[in-house]
Amino acid sequence: MNLKPLKFGTVTIDFPVVLAPMAGYTDAAFRSICKENGAGACYTEVTSAEGIRRDSQKTFQFLEVSKLDHPIAGHIFGKSVGAMVEASQYIEQLGTFDWIDLNCGCPVKKVVRRGAGAALMKEPEQIGEIVRAVKKAVSLPVSVKTRIGFSPSFPDHLTIAKIVEDAGADMIAVHGRYASNFHGGPADWEKLGEIKQALKIPVIGNGGVVTPEDAAEMVRVSGVDGVMIGRGAVGNPWLFEQIKNPATPVPTLGKRREVIETHLLRLVEMTGNTAQGRRCKSKYNPEQGACLHFRPHLAQYIKGLRGRRVLLQHLNEMHDVETVMGAVDKVLEQNQ
Ligand SMILES: Cc1cc2nc3c(=O)[nH]c(=O)nc-3n(C[C@H](O)[C@H](O)[C@H](O)COP(=O)(O)O)c2cc1C
């Protein structure tokens, strides 16, 4: 596919097909799996700027980074300029992030209700103020993740993109759906192309890429500088490598098992990692917590395989790695 290394500020993404931020999914364990399978860069799960400001224990676990993650963005949401600036400065001084990304597109009720995420698209000038202030406050590169609009009627897809660029952002990632559509329906890659045409800063396109052919088509239609993949990578982290090198074979059942086990074991390790003392206390031990958290990933890893339905019926009863892997083996045996 015709993509060059993407550079903005001090960041270079050699292969600009990146993992999207996804709350509940893109923790350090999953990011490492995607990176090992070809993802060019990744983002943290969305992290509350107010939570960082209030020193909330729950917030800091989202900022755990592994050495496999780089380049990685600390991805934050908030409404107030002050909170976004303080959170960005905090992230910069951690010394573990390559750039800072500002969320201006999350349509989830509890975020929008606070005037943050997608709600910022209703006040485009506030986006400009946040970007300008954050750029002034930190030396790391700053990007924005947004959408083509709040709804089809407002605002025009070029308005926010221009404000973001004029305010000094180094890069923009645009999800080609309206916030009013959440994550449903087709993404509008032509509008991504119009944004690409209108801006000088690099544009990463997002929305609806689930196969290597989709990635190539998004780039062909829009001319974007990079591709961001969300749900298409869940249970299918090999997608990045397949996009990079179309000759990559479909993973064997053995390879699938290896990745499932590695992912789960990393999640157990990560869940038990209290070294930084900032992980939230849980009523589950790390292995139980990891197995619970792993359920939506596992459901996708075994998608399309015989025996999946039976495994899913028992998913909530699997609280240790041995039981999960035993159930996985049973499914794989049925598909030899
Ligand atoms: C479960 C889930 C969680 C998400 N969390 C975030 C988030 O934390 N921050 C964000 O900017 N977008 C978030 N998104 C949106 C994705 O980053 C992406 O824009 C969207 O899924 C469209 O890409 P896709 O069609 O490749 O999945 C989330 C999407 C899903 C499905």
The ligand as a Tripos MOL2 file, in Angstrom:
@<TRIPOS>MOLECULE
LIG
   31    33     1     0     0
SMALL
NO_CHARGES

@<TRIPOS>ATOM
      1 C1        -15.4870   -0.1230   22.4140 C.3       1 LIG1
      2 C2        -14.9810    1.1510   21.8070 C.ar      1 LIG1
      3 C3        -14.2750    2.0600   22.5890 C.ar      1 LIG1
      4 C4        -13.8160    3.2460   22.0260 C.ar      1 LIG1
      5 N1        -13.0790    4.1190   22.8020 N.ar      1 LIG1
      6 C5        -12.5850    5.2370   22.2430 C.ar      1 LIG1
      7 C6        -11.7210    6.1020   22.9950 C.ar      1 LIG1
      8 O1        -11.3720    5.8200   24.1430 O.2       1 LIG1
      9 N2        -11.2880    7.2420   22.3880 N.ar      1 LIG1
     10 C7        -11.6170    7.5560   21.0960 C.ar      1 LIG1
     11 O2        -11.1920    8.5950   20.5800 O.2       1 LIG1
     12 N3        -12.3790    6.7310   20.3560 N.ar      1 LIG1
     13 C8        -12.8460    5.5860   20.8950 C.ar      1 LIG1
     14 N4        -13.5660    4.7270   20.1320 N.ar      1 LIG1
     15 C9        -13.7110    4.9910   18.6810 C.3       1 LIG1
     16 C10       -12.5690    4.3090   17.9060 C.3       1 LIG1
     17 O3        -11.3260    4.8780   18.2460 O.3       1 LIG1
     18 C11       -12.7830    4.4560   16.4080 C.3       1 LIG1
     19 O4        -12.8160    5.8200   16.1070 O.3       1 LIG1
     20 C12       -14.0980    3.8090   15.9620 C.3       1 LIG1
     21 O5        -14.2460    2.5150   16.5030 O.3       1 LIG1
     22 C13       -14.1650    3.7480   14.4340 C.3       1 LIG1
     23 O6        -13.1340    2.9490   13.9370 O.3       1 LIG1
     24 P1        -13.4230    1.4440   13.4380 P.3       1 LIG1
     25 O7        -14.5540    1.5460   12.4400 O.co2     1 LIG1
     26 O8        -12.1170    1.0170   12.8240 O.co2     1 LIG1
     27 O9        -13.8050    0.6320   14.6330 O.co2     1 LIG1
     28 C14       -14.0560    3.5420   20.6670 C.ar      1 LIG1
     29 C15       -14.7680    2.6220   19.8890 C.ar      1 LIG1
     30 C16       -15.2090    1.4390   20.4320 C.ar      1 LIG1
     31 C17       -15.9590    0.4670   19.5530 C.3       1 LIG1
@<TRIPOS>BOND
     1     1     2 1
     2     2     3 ar
     3     2    30 ar
     4     3     4 ar
     5     4     5 ar
     6     4    28 ar
     7     5     6 ar
     8     6     7 ar
     9     6    13 1
    10     7     8 2
    11     7     9 ar
    12     9    10 ar
    13    10    11 2
    14    10    12 ar
    15    12    13 ar
    16    13    14 ar
    17    14    15 1
    18    14    28 ar
    19    15    16 1
    20    16    17 1
    21    16    18 1
    22    18    19 1
    23    18    20 1
    24    20    21 1
    25    20    22 1
    26    22    23 1
    27    23    24 1
    28    24    25 2
    29    24    26 1
    30    24    27 1
    31    28    29 ar
    32    29    30 ar
    33    30    31 1
@<TRIPOS>SUBSTRUCTURE
     1 LIG1         1 GROUP 0 **** ****
